[in-house]
């Protein structure tokens, strides 16, 4: 790198930015809180996507103190749809640290800012340079790409040592007194001109001295080791519709307090024991068309590439794959959560990509059965004076969660429980699930289509973390995108 090339880069880039910068809501002022929120939201997310979320978030939590004092559920709901929900939790945790340690004022020194929860080198540099005009580098993917091309750098940007070197280079380029605008100019150039796949070299303000362009390598740089592709996994979800007192409602559950999508709400779902079966399928969303209705109850209309690949290798017809999935869904929900449901047919599918995993979610409509920890009630004699009421030694009155309509399992491939005991394999954040009493009575009663109890015996208690919801509850509960799409499609089709 020559001094001339570095000076030209800084001068021309800064001038271009001041004339062409976008009018973005977080650029209205240099409030460090507004800048902090925007930088967190912009991680792994496009500007156009972020803008409406940012405006809604700032209206709801206009100050760091307001964010610190808010219930976490409200923060997650306001973040719903942006993904990477740990960002929201860390942002709120950092806000609480600002209130506790700094009296609600975001500090302007590097050590104090870097010590806040969820703030790494990039976010610290962005807040310090943009809000306080401190000459700190803010190096993200856009900046690494711009610098690698302009200076024709061949080091792997996936390596921490390369990032550290680029941070030093970026810091050396900051014009005196212009850190705020210069760092934003670097980001802007990477976002609008020096893009990953189709760099707009002809409109680039610094193309005259771009070494990567001169070497004809603008499409090859930066060098980056490919990350391991996300692992495909098929999930089986139950769309359990309520009846009777819960007509129009759907059964959902809250995830555990830690881990992936912590404390968010979702449809009950389990891993397909047959796995994803191979390469990721093309992305699909919502209900399948035409033949996906009642006629597809025990079959398949050809939509699931995950299941199709598995079926091909196993030499099984797709109809058997669907039947096996319904069987697995019933068994595993019973084993993991103590919840017995009867899948009645395939409803639809969708796909969702996390950083490390791709979910193909196969959704099955299901009828509610009962909670297995109360299954002993099925074997207890009813009181002759009051049908549905069990005497001492049986289940307490109202304790059993009964089916809200007669529910029975059919014989054949889709028979979900016959001849098998259910293991107690509780999962974090959910109650253990006892096995059925002597392994047969409850199963046989359901297999025979005998009603488990009348509607007036339905209890209010569900497995821990479960509840019935209607469309109106979607305004208050936070769902991951994948389940948000499913539920919106479901209710859109009903109302």
N, C-alpha and C positions, 0 to 999 in steps of 0.2 A: 504494500500500500504506500503510495506517495503522499506527501503532504498536500500537494496540489489536488490530487483526486479526493482526499478526505475533505479539504476545504470546499471544493466545488460541490461535493455531495451535500454537506450540511447547509450551505448557502442556498443552493437551488431547491433543495427539498423544502426548506423552511418557507421560501417565497411561494412555491407552488401550493403549499398547505394553506397559507394565509389567504390566498385567492380562491381556493377551491374546496375548503373544508365543508363537510356536511353539517346541516343544522340538526343536531341531535339533542334530545331532552336533557342529557347529563352534561351538556356543554353550556347550559344557560348561565351557570356560575361555577365557582371553584370550591363549592362546599365539599369538604372531604368525605362527609357521609354519603352524599349523592354519588360522588365518584367511586367510592368503595362499593356501593351497591351495584352500580353499573358494571364495574370490572368483574365482580363475582358472577353476575348474570351472563356476561359476555363470554365466559369460559365455555368452550365447546358449543357455543350457540350463536347463530347468525344475528346480526344487528336488527334486521327487519322483524325477526321473531321476538327479540327482546323488548323492543320499544313499548308495545301495549302492556306487557307484564311489568316493565319498569314503572310506567306511569301509574298503573293500578297499585303497585307495591308502595310507591312514594306517597300516594294519596292515603293509603291505609296506615303506613308507618312513616310519617314525615320527618321524624327525628330519630337519632340513635336511641334516645330514652324511650320513645314510643315502641321501637322494635324490641328493646331489652325487656320491656314490661309486658309484651304481648304473650298470650298463651301459644305454645308451640303449634298446636293444631291450627290456629288462625294463620300462622306464618306459612305452614305447609300448604294450607288451602289456597293462599294467595300465590304461592309458587307453583301450584298444580298445573302441569302441562309443560313446564320448562325442563323437567328431568333433572338428573344428578342432584337428588334432594339433600344429600349431605352438604351441599353448598349452602342451602337455606339454614340448616341446623348450625353449621359453623359460623355463618354470618350472624345469627342471633346470639350464639355463644360469645362471639367477639364483641358484639354490641354490649352485652352484659358486663364484659370485662372492662370496656371503656367507661361504663357508668361506675363500676366498683373501684377501678384503679385511677381513673383520670377525671372523675367528676362529670362524666358525660361529654367531655371534649376530646375529640380524636387528636392524639399527639402528633407533632410534626417532626419527630426525630426517628431515625431509622431503627434504633434498638427497641424503642417502645412500640412502634407500629409492628415490627416483625414479631414481637412477642405475643400479639393477639391471635386468638384461635382462628385457624383457617387462612391466615395471611402468609403466603410464601414470598420468595424473592420478587416475582413479577408483580403481584398485587401491591407489595410494599413500595416497589419502584414507581408504579403507576400513581398511587395515592400521593406519595411524597413529591413527585415531579409535577403532576397536574394540579394538585390542590395547593402545594406549598412552593412550587417552582424550584425544588431542590434538584441539583444535578445528579439524579440517580437514574440508572438505566432501567427500562421496563421491557424486558425481552420475552416476547411470546413467539408463537409459531410464525406469525406474519413477519416479525422483525428478523428472526433467524433466516427466513427465506430471502428477504431483501438483502441482508448483509452478505449471505453466502453467494448470491448471484453477482452483486455489485463488485465484490472483491474476489470473486472466483475461488471461494474457499471449498475445499474438498473433504473436510473433516465431517464425520458422522454426527449430525445434530441430535441424534438420540442419546449420545454419550454425555454424561454430566460435565466432563472436562471440556467438551466443545461448547456447551452452553456457557460455562464459566468464562471461556475465552471470548465468546461473543458479547457477554455482558461487559467485559473490560473494553472491547472495541466500541460498543455502543456508547459507553460513558465518555470515551475519548472524543467522540464526534459531537457531543452536545455543545452548541454555541453558548457562550457565557450569557447568563441571564435569560435564556430561552428554553429551559428544560421542558416547561409545560407544553409549548407548541411543538417543539422538535420531536418529543416522544410520541405525541399524537400524530405528527406528520409521518413518522416511520410506520405506525400502525395503519394509517390511512392508505399509504402507498401499497402496503402489502395486501390490504383488503380490496382495493379498487383497481390497481394497475398491475402490480407484480404478483398476480394470482397464481395458485398452485399449478394449474394445468395449461392455462392459456395466457401467459404474460403479455400485457399490452405494451410491448417495447416501443412502438411507434409514438405512443402518447406519454411515455415516461419522462419526467422532468430531469432525470439524471442519466439518461441513456448514453450521452456522449462519452462518459468515462466508465461505463459499466464493463468490467473485465469479463464477466460471464457471457454477456452478449457478444463482445468482440471475439471470444473464443468459440462462439456457436454452441454454448453449453447451457443456455438459459432454460432449456426444457429438461436438462439432466440434474440441475442443482435445485435445492440442496441435496446432499447425500444423506439418506436416512435409512437405517435398518428397518425393514418391515416388522411391524409388531406381529405377534402371534395372533392369528385370526380368532375371533370369538367362537367359543364352542357351541354348536347347535344342541338344543335340548327341547324335547316336546313336553309341554305341560297340558294336563287334562283338567279343565275347569268345569265346575257345576253351576249352572244357572238355575237355582232353586227358587221357583215361584211359590209364593204363599197362597193360601186359600182361607176361607172362613174369615176370622178376625184379621188375618194378614193378607187378604186378597189385594192384589195390585202391588205387593211388596216383593222384594228379592232378599235372599239371605246373603249377608256379607260377613267378613271377619276382619279384625285388625291384626296387622303383623306384629311380630315381637318387638321389644323395645330397642334392640340393637341389630346390626347386620343390614343386608340389602333392603332398601325401602322401609326402614324401621318406622313403626307406628302408623303406617299408611293403611288404607282400607282396600280390600280386594275381594273378588269372588273366591270361594273355597277352591283350591286347586292342588294337584299333586303331580309328581314327576311320572311320566310314562315309563313303566319298568322296561319296555322294549327300547327306550332311548330314542334319539333323534334319527338314527338309522343312516347318517351320512352327511352329505353336503347340505348347506343351507338352502331352503326353498325360496322361490321368489316371494317378495313381500305381498301379503294379502291382508285385507282388513274387512271386518264386519261379516254380515251374513252372506252365505252363498245364494245365488239366484235360482229361480225356477224350481228344480227338483229337490231343493234342500228342505222342503217342508215335511209334512207327515210321511210322505213316501220314503224319506231318507232316515226314518226313525231308527232302523237297524242296519242301514246301508251307508253308501258313500257315493258322492257325485263326482269324484275324480279330482277334487281340489287340493288335496294335501300332499305336496311333494315329499315331505318328511315321511309320512306314513306310506306313500306309494313306493318310495325307495325301499323301505323296510319290508313291505309286502313282496316286492319283486325278489329281493334276496332270499326271503324265507319261502318263496313259492306259494304264498297264501293269497287268496282273493282279498281285495280291499274290504269286502263286507265283513270278513272275519277280523280284520284289523280294528274296525269300528266297534264290533262286539267285544273284542278283547279290551279295548280302551274303556268302554263303559264298565266292564267288569272290574278293571283295575281302579277306576275312579271310585267306584262304590267301596271296594275292599280297603283302599288306602285311606280314604276319609274316615272310615270306621276305625281303622287301626291307629291313625295319627291323632284324630280329634274326637273320637267317640261319637261321630255323627253318621247316622245311617240315612242315605238317600237312595232313590231309585232313578238312575238315568233312563230317560224315555226316548231320547233321540238326539242326533247331532244337530246343533243349532247354527254353528258357523266357526270361523277361524280368524286369527289375526297373528301378526308377528311383531316382536319388539326386540330391538338390539340394545344390549347393555355394552359396557366397555369390554367385558370378558366373556359374554355369553349371548346367544341369540335364542329367544323363546319362540317356538311355534306353539301357539295356544289353541288347542282344540276345545271348543265349548259345547257342552251337552246340556240340554234342558233336563231337569230332574224334579222329582217329587220328594217332598220332605217325609222322612220316616220317623225316627225318634233318636234319643240320646242313649248310647249303649250303657252308660253307667247306671241307668234305671231299667235295664232290660229284665232284671229279676222280677219286675212287677208283672211281666207277662205270664210268669209261672205261678203267681200268687192268686189264690181264689178270691173272686169278687164277693163283697158283702151281699147276701141275699136281699137285704132291705134296701140297698142303694147300689145299683149296678154302676160300675166304674169307680167305686170307692173300695179301697183295700183295707182289711183289718190289720191290727198289730202283727208285725212279723213280715208283712208285705211292704210295698212302697208307701211312703206317706202320701196323704191326699194331695193331689195337685203337683206331686213332685216329678211325675213322668211326663216327658215331652212326647206326646202321641202324634200320629199322623193326622192331618186335618181332613183327609179323605181316605177311603179304603185304598191301601197300597199293597201290591203283591208282586213278587218276582216270578217271571215266567221261567219254565224249564228250558234247557238248551244252552247254546253258547253264551247267551247274555245273562243267564242266571248268575247272580252276583255272589251269593254267599254259600250255596249248598255244599255241604260236605267239608267245610273249612272252618277252623277256629281263627279268630282275629287276635293278632298279637298286640300287646301293650307297648306301643312305640311312641311315647309322647314327644312333642317337639317343644323347643324353648318358647315360653310365653303362652303356652296352652296347657290345659288340664290333661293329666294322664287319662288314658281311655281303657277301662277295664274290658275284659273279654266277656262274651255272652255267657250267661249262666248255662251250664252244662253243654254249651256249644251247639245246641240244636233247637231249643224251644222257640226262641224268637225268630230264627231263620225259617223254621217250618211254618210258623203262623203267617209270616209274610209271604212265603212261597205259595201258600194255599189261598192267598188273597183275602184273608180274614182281617177285618178292620182292627186296628190296634186299640182304638178307643174313640169315643165320640168327640165332636168338636168342643163340647163344654169341658172336656178333660184336658185340653191343651194347656200346658203350663207356660209360664212366662220365661222360665229359665232355659238358656241355651248354653252350649259349651263356652268356656271362657273366651272372650274376645269376639263372640258372634253377636249379630243383631239383625233384625229385619229393617229394611229401609224402603222408602218410596222415592219417587223422583224429587220430591221437595227436599230430601236429605242430602242430595247431591250439592246443595249450596253450602253445606257446612262441613262435610267430610271430605278429606283429601284422598284422592285415588291416583295411582300411577297411570300414565297415559294409556297403557295397554288395556286396563280394566275400565278406564273412563270411556274409551271408544266402544267397548263391548256394551256397557250399560246405556250409553246414549243411543246406540243402534237399537238396543232392545226396547227401550221406552219409546223411541221414535216410531217403532213399528206397532206399538200398542195404542198410542194416543194420537 
